[in-house]
């Protein structure tokens, strides 16, 4: 979708708020003042819109999701339709505090909503009393009203697109705290410092919001079409087996710098290491035949031990041998 200045002009994007309802930080986006109303510089709006579309493409190509946020009743249906068309998540009823910073609690509520929906489909609540069925039905409707747009969101989004940055200040602050890029339509009364990209424009007119939101949704669709199709390679791809062996090694290596204590060898192993020859001699002596204790000749075992250990022969009396 290629937009021009004439498209923005016909949609009324250039109309800002009254002069007494302005934020001085938006001065650089203001073109002039006419009849007590500030007029927005559409050249800068078009430039920031192209930057926002490029950021959205980059985010979607990286495999991250985009969250559309608009809680204005007159604009909620427009934003919801564009988000559903592009396959993105949306919040159009009320921004629950901690929807990003306390997403673990939100996931529990989403899980509860899915359980109630599954129970209603399977007829699991037929045996409950009428009062219990009524309470469960009200609980499911309440959760569906606030969480239907993020029911399939398993983690925080990669980018947040907001209509009226001043009204959705809580959402802007939560995204800024988590470091999530924020692209928002900022009127002349908004604060652009907390926005990653501020698209200066009219955030009250339906045509203006519809035009900018459609441009962002088109960027999401284009990025999804550019992504490679991984479904064909799943069957023939290489299968990976995740074993606990690698985790065990990593756990031993990174356990606070502690090392496994070395085992001390047994005394028998130390003696065998220090006197290997003597041990072999003793084994041979144990296997030698027994000799009569009354014999004058020394035992064969003593001779073997003396020869192995390099000692004098017990039968040798020390006299020199005659030639």
N, C-alpha and C positions, 0 to 999 in steps of 0.2 A: 504494500500500500504506500504509494508516493503522495505525500501531502505537500501543498504549497501555501504561500501566504494567503491566496484567495480563499482556500478552503478554511483556513483558520479564521479569516475575516468574516466569512458567511456564517460560520458557526457561533460567532460572538465570543471568541476566546479572548479578545482584547479588552473586554469590559472588566474593570476591577471594582474594588469597593469605594465607598465614599472617602473623601480626603481625610476626614477626622478618624477613620477606622483603618489606619495604615500602620505598617511596621517599617521604621526607617531602614531596616536591613534589606528591604525589597526595593530600595531606591534605584539600584542598578538595572532593574527589570522594567522600570516605569518609563514610558515614552513621553507622555504629556498629561495635562489635567484639563478636562472639559466639563463644565457644568457641575462642578463639585465632585466629579468622579475621575479617578485615575485611569488612564489608558495604558495598557501593557504593550511593550515593544515586541511585536510578533516575530521579528527576525531572531531575537534571542530565544523566544519560545520554540521556534522551529529548530534552532540549533540544539537546544537542550533536549528536545524530543528525539532527535536523531541519536544523540548520545545515550539517551535512555533505552532506545530500541537496540542499540549495539550492546549495551550492558545486559539486557534481557536475553539476547541471542547467546552471548557468552555464558551466561548462567545456565541456560537450558541445555546447551551443548555439553557442559560439564556434568550433566545428569542431576542437576538440582531443580527444585520446584519453585514456582512463583505463587505468592499469596496476594489476592486482590482484597482490598479492605475499603468498604464504604458503608457507613451506617445511616446515611441520610435516607429517609423513607422515599422521597421522590426520585432518587437515583439508584436505589438498591436493586431494582429489577434489571436496570441496564447493565450494571456491573456484574450481576449474577449471570446473565445470559452470555456476556463476553467471556467470563471465566469458564463457564461450562463448555462453550464452543472451543476454547483453546486447551481444554483438559487441565485447567489450573484449579487451585483451591481458592475459597473465598469466604469472607465474613461480611454479612450484610445486615445482621440484626443488632448485635451488640458486641462490643469488644470486651471479653471477660478479662479482668485483671490477671496477669500472669499467664496469658495464653502462650507466650513465647518463653518468658523467663522461668515459668513453673510448668513446663510442658509435660512433665511426668504425671502431674495430677490431672491435666487435661486428657492424657491418654487413658487414665483410669475411667474417666467419665465417658470417653468414646467407647471403651470396652463395655461399659455398662449399657450404653445405648444399643450396641450391636446385640447384646444378650437379650434385651427387652424386645428388639425387633425380631430376633430369631424365635423367641418364645411365643410372640403373637402369631407368627407365621405357622408354627408347628402346633398351635393350639394347646400349649402347655399350661395356660392360665385358666382353662375351663373348670378345673376343680377348685379354684379359689372362690372365696366369697365375692359377692358383687362389690362390696366396699374395697376389697383388696384389688380386684380387677380395675376399679376406677382409679385408685391411687397409682397403680402401675401404668395405666394409660396416660394419666396426667404427667407422670415422671418421664415417660417416653416422648411425649409431645414437647415438653420443655427442653429436654436434651436435644431433640431433633431441631428445634427452632434455632438454637445457638450453635450447634456443632454439625449440622448437616453438610456444610460446605467444607469441613476439614475432617470428615469421617474417615477418609482413607489416607490421611497424612500421618506417616509413621515417625517423622522427625521434623525439626524446625526447617522452614523453607530457606532457599538460597537467596531469595530477593522478595521484598515486600513492595507492592504498588498500592499507594494510598490516594484516595480522593479527599481533598480538604485536609491538609496537614495540620491545621490548627485544631479542627474538631477531633481528629484522631491523635491527639498528642501523646496519649498513653501508649498507643501502638508504636509511635515513632520512638519514644524513649526506650521501650523494651527492645526494639530492633537495634537501636544504637548501643545499648548495653551489651548485647550479644555480638556486636560487630556485623550484623546483617545489613547489606546495602538497602537503602530506602529510596525509591523513586516515587515522587508525589506531585500532585497538582497543587501548586502554591499560589494562592491569591495574594493580593497586596497587603493582607493583614497577617500573613504567615511568617514563620521564622525559618529562613533557608539554611541556617548554620547546622542544624541537626539532620539535614537531608543530604544524601549522597548526590542526587540529581534533582534539582527543583525545576519543574516544568511550570513556568509562570503562566497562569491562565485563569479563566473564570471557572470556579468550582461549584457554582450554583445552577447554571443553565444546563438543561438536559442535553441540548445539541453539542455544547462544548465538551462536557464530560464524556458523552457518547463517542465523539470523534477521537479524543485522546485515548480513551480506553480501548477502542477498536484498534488503534494503531499499536498499542502495547500487546493486545491479544494476537494480532497478526504476526508480530515479531516472535511470539511464543510458538505459533504454528509453523512459521518458517524454520525456526531452529529445530523443532521436532522432526520436520521433514529432512533436514540436513544431517541428522544423526544417523549413523550406520545401523542397519537392521541386524540385531544380534540374535534374533530368534532362529535364523537358518543355521547358525553355527553352534547352537547349543547341543544338537544331537551328535554331530561329528567332532565336537571339541574334546579336548583332553580332560579327563576326569581327575579331580583332585581329591585325595583322601586326607582328612585332617586327623592327625594322631595326637595323642597326649604326650608322646615322647619329647617332641620339640618344646612343648610348654614346660615339661619337667626340667629339661636342661636349662631353659631360660630362667625358671624359678630358682634353681639352685645357684645360678650365676648372679642373680640380682637380688638376693635375699639380704638386703641391708649390708652387703659387703662381707658377710660371714662365709667362711669356708668350712667344708666338711673336715673334721679332725682326722688325722692320719692314724691308722691302726698300727700298734706296736707288734712286732713279730714275737712268736712264742720262744721260750728259752731253748727248746729243742732245735728250732730252726736256726737260732744264733749259733749254737754249738756245731751244727752241721756245716754252717757257713765258715766258721773259723777253723775246724779240723776235719776237712773232707777226707784226707788220706787215712787218718786214724779211724774214722768211722768205717771206711771200706775194709780196713784191716780187721776191725772187730767183727764185721760181718763174716769175713772169711774164717776167722778164728772160731766163730760160733758154729760154722758149718764143718770144721775139721773133726776127725775122730778123736774119741777120748783115749787117754793114756793112763796106764796104771800109776797111781800116786806113789807107789814104792819104788819105782824105777829111778836110777841115778841120772838118766838123761833128762834134760829140761823138757817141759811139755812143748808139744808142737805149737800150741797157741801162743806161748810166750815167744817162741822163735819168730813166728809170723808177725807178731806185734812189734818185736824189736827190729825186724827187717823193714817193716813198713814205716816205722817212725824214725829210722836212721840211728837207732841206739846200738850198743854193743851186744854181741851174741852171748846169751847166758852160758853157753857151753864153752866159750873161749876163756881160758884162765889167764890170759894176758901175756903168756910166754911167747917169744918169737919163734916162728916156725923154722925148723932145721931144713937146710937145703940138701 
